[in-house]
């Protein structure tokens, strides 16, 4: 089920209107730049780009290695919160039934799948 259509999300009273969404340059906002780096590392790992080898080279590039190290560090931190975390799956509700559960954990992860 899509998150905005779930009853728990609806009950939370969080509303995101089209007018609330704007394009920005993340380089001008430190927190958004950090988020950009984190999401980029996850994208990098989910798409197996950590295995990419530059054409004609015997070793992976420095940035490739740095992104993999960042991903591994993030995974270590997330595993402290959600043992055996799998980046390819949602963190789920872990048997919790109250809507506030989703907003009280320090990390939540949803698997986005196209229709």
LINMOBEL-V319719 format. One line per field, one symbol per residue. ss: DSSP state (A for helix, B for strand, O for the rest). phi: phi as a letter, one per 20 degrees, with the letter a starting at -180 (. if undefined). psi: psi as a letter, one per 20 degrees, with the letter a starting at -180 (. if undefined). A space follows every 50 residues. Layout:
ss = ???
phi = ???
psi = ???
This chain:
ss = OOAAAOAAAAAOOOOOOAAAOOOOOAAAOAAAAAAAAAAAAAAAAAOOAA AOOOOOOOOOOAAAAAAAAAAAAAAAAAAAAOOOOOOOOOOOOOOOOOOO AAAAOOOOOOOOOOO
phi = .fgfefffffffmecdegfedbecdffecgfffffgffffffggffdlff efdggnddcfffffffffffgfffffffffecgmfdfecffmelnfdeff gfeeefbcbdeecff
psi = qpgiiqhggghijppoqhiipqprohiiogghgghggghhhgggghjkii ippqpjqiqqrghggghgggghggggghhhgnqkpohjqqhaikjqiphh ghiiqipqppoppq.
